[in-house]
């Protein structure tokens, strides 16, 4: 269950980051930096799921007086979710980066 909670939390970060940027562009409050693509924005939004400090804090508060076996599962789920967010973000950013032209002497 804790893995589902972290996955839901990470997807929430992703949705919020992408939606705020899209809304800011729509309202002409912000623009994408020159050379940036939406795929790169998506990669950075995936990296927003790494923020596990607050998840650990909320998980420890939720199960503070209850079953301590569940608390270790919450911590493991948060850490696994954060690692998955990091890997997915790095993969998307790697694929979204422009390919460097080969330098010929």
Order of alpha helices (4+ residues) and beta strands (2+ residues): alpha-alpha-alpha-alpha
